[in-house]
Amino acid sequence: MRRIARSAIVVILLTSVLSAAQRSAHENEVWSLEDAYWQYVKANDLERYRTLWHADFLGWPINSPQPVGKEKITEFITAHTSKGESLKSYDLERLKAQVTDNYATVTYRVRFTWTDKNGTDKPGSLRIIHTWLHDAGGKWQIISGMGAPTDAEGH
């Protein structure tokens, strides 16, 4: 009887460890995609940027007075580039991540500097939450998200 109990405990522990390792791998993959998101913004690569978003995306970008779908997700970038601004730099402050089944939600603050056509830097920051969906083909895409301003202390 003790042998069965020990075996059951070992199986449970191994399952927990393997599950945690998989969650950790998925979390790392999604954080890498968040960095790619900002690299694409910096490069003004709208085509690759769009590949990060699920066709059924629903979110509330900082620049929008109402929720939007995938068709509007590049407006955040074009609001800057249409004025001759480019993203000079960014820094992600990873806050929390949670992986559950085929979903991963990440929260972070991003500090950035946009540079206008005269070379004047315009620093700013945002709070971001993105939920990523892992599809049957193994691809992660943003299914939902929201951006919000940081407070006076940048939090």
C-alpha positions as CSV (number, residue, x, y, z in Angstrom):
1,M,0.0,0.0,0.0
2,R,2.8,2.4,0.8
3,R,4.5,1.6,-2.5
4,I,1.3,2.7,-4.4
5,A,1.0,5.8,-2.3
6,R,4.7,6.7,-3.0
7,S,4.2,6.1,-6.7
8,A,1.1,8.3,-6.8
9,I,3.0,11.1,-5.0
10,V,5.9,10.8,-7.4
11,V,3.5,10.9,-10.4
12,I,1.7,14.0,-9.0
13,L,5.0,15.8,-8.3
14,L,6.4,15.0,-11.8
15,T,3.2,16.2,-13.4
16,S,3.4,19.4,-11.4
17,V,7.0,20.0,-12.4
18,L,6.3,19.3,-16.1
19,S,3.2,21.5,-16.1
20,A,5.2,24.3,-14.5
21,A,8.0,23.9,-17.0
22,Q,5.5,24.1,-19.9
23,R,3.9,27.2,-18.4
24,S,7.3,28.8,-18.0
25,A,8.3,28.0,-21.6
26,H,5.0,29.5,-22.8
27,E,5.5,32.5,-20.6
28,N,9.0,33.1,-22.0
29,E,7.7,32.7,-25.6
30,V,4.9,35.3,-25.0
31,W,7.4,37.8,-23.4
32,S,9.6,37.4,-26.4
33,L,6.6,38.2,-28.6
34,E,5.9,41.3,-26.5
35,D,9.4,42.4,-27.3
36,A,8.9,41.7,-31.0
37,Y,5.7,43.8,-30.8
38,W,7.8,46.9,-29.8
39,Q,10.6,46.1,-32.2
40,Y,8.0,46.1,-35.0
41,V,6.7,49.5,-33.7
42,K,10.2,50.9,-33.7
43,A,10.8,49.6,-37.2
44,N,7.4,50.8,-38.4
45,D,6.9,47.3,-39.7
46,L,3.1,47.3,-39.8
47,E,2.9,44.0,-41.7
48,R,4.8,42.0,-39.2
49,Y,3.0,43.9,-36.3
50,R,-0.4,42.8,-37.7
51,T,0.7,39.1,-37.6
52,L,0.8,39.3,-33.8
53,W,-3.0,39.9,-33.6
54,H,-5.7,37.3,-33.8
55,A,-8.5,37.9,-36.3
56,D,-11.1,38.0,-33.5
57,F,-9.1,40.5,-31.4
58,L,-11.1,42.9,-29.2
59,G,-9.3,45.5,-27.1
60,W,-9.1,49.1,-26.0
61,P,-5.9,50.9,-27.2
62,I,-4.8,54.0,-25.4
63,N,-5.5,56.2,-28.5
64,S,-9.1,55.0,-29.0
65,P,-12.3,56.4,-27.3
66,Q,-13.9,52.9,-27.7
67,P,-13.0,49.3,-28.0
68,V,-11.7,48.2,-31.5
69,G,-11.0,45.1,-33.5
70,K,-7.9,44.0,-35.4
71,E,-8.7,46.4,-38.3
72,K,-7.7,49.4,-36.1
73,I,-4.6,48.0,-34.3
74,T,-2.1,49.9,-36.3
75,E,-3.7,53.3,-35.6
76,F,-1.5,53.6,-32.5
77,I,1.6,53.6,-34.7
78,T,0.2,55.7,-37.5
79,A,-1.0,58.4,-35.1
80,H,2.8,59.0,-34.5
81,T,4.3,58.3,-37.9
82,S,1.8,60.5,-39.7
83,K,3.2,63.4,-37.7
84,G,6.8,62.4,-38.7
85,E,7.5,60.8,-35.4
86,S,9.5,57.6,-34.9
87,L,10.0,55.3,-31.9
88,K,13.5,56.0,-30.7
89,S,13.6,53.6,-27.7
90,Y,11.5,51.5,-25.4
91,D,12.0,49.6,-22.1
92,L,9.6,46.9,-20.9
93,E,9.0,46.5,-17.2
94,R,7.5,43.0,-16.9
95,L,5.0,42.9,-14.0
96,K,3.0,39.7,-14.0
97,A,2.2,36.9,-16.3
98,Q,-0.3,34.1,-16.0
99,V,-0.5,31.1,-18.3
100,T,-3.7,29.0,-18.2
101,D,-4.3,26.3,-20.8
102,N,-4.2,28.0,-24.2
103,Y,-4.1,31.6,-22.9
104,A,-1.3,33.7,-21.5
105,T,-1.9,37.1,-20.0
106,V,0.9,39.5,-19.5
107,T,1.0,42.9,-17.7
108,Y,3.8,45.4,-18.0
109,R,4.7,49.0,-18.1
110,V,6.6,50.4,-21.1
111,R,8.7,53.5,-21.1
112,F,9.4,54.9,-24.5
113,T,10.7,57.9,-26.4
114,W,9.2,59.1,-29.7
115,T,11.3,61.5,-31.7
116,D,9.7,64.1,-33.9
117,K,10.8,65.2,-37.4
118,N,12.9,68.0,-35.7
119,G,14.8,65.5,-33.5
120,T,12.9,66.5,-30.3
121,D,12.4,63.6,-28.0
122,K,9.0,63.0,-26.5
123,P,9.2,60.5,-23.6
124,G,6.1,58.7,-22.3
125,S,4.9,55.5,-20.6
126,L,1.9,53.2,-20.7
127,R,0.5,50.3,-18.7
128,I,-0.4,47.3,-20.9
129,I,-2.3,44.1,-20.5
130,H,-2.4,41.6,-23.4
131,T,-4.0,38.2,-23.5
132,W,-2.5,35.8,-26.0
133,L,-4.2,32.8,-27.5
134,H,-2.2,29.7,-28.4
135,D,-3.9,28.2,-31.4
136,A,-4.0,24.6,-32.6
137,G,-1.0,25.4,-35.0
138,G,1.2,26.4,-32.1
139,K,1.0,30.1,-32.8
140,W,0.5,32.8,-30.1
141,Q,-1.6,35.8,-31.1
142,I,-3.1,38.7,-29.1
143,I,-6.8,38.1,-28.6
144,S,-7.5,40.9,-26.2
145,G,-5.7,43.8,-24.6
146,M,-5.8,47.3,-23.2
147,G,-3.4,50.3,-22.8
148,A,-3.7,52.9,-20.1
149,P,-1.7,55.9,-19.0
150,T,0.7,55.6,-16.1
151,D,0.2,57.8,-13.0
152,A,2.3,60.8,-12.1
153,E,5.0,58.6,-10.7
154,G,5.1,56.4,-13.9
155,H,3.3,53.5,-12.3
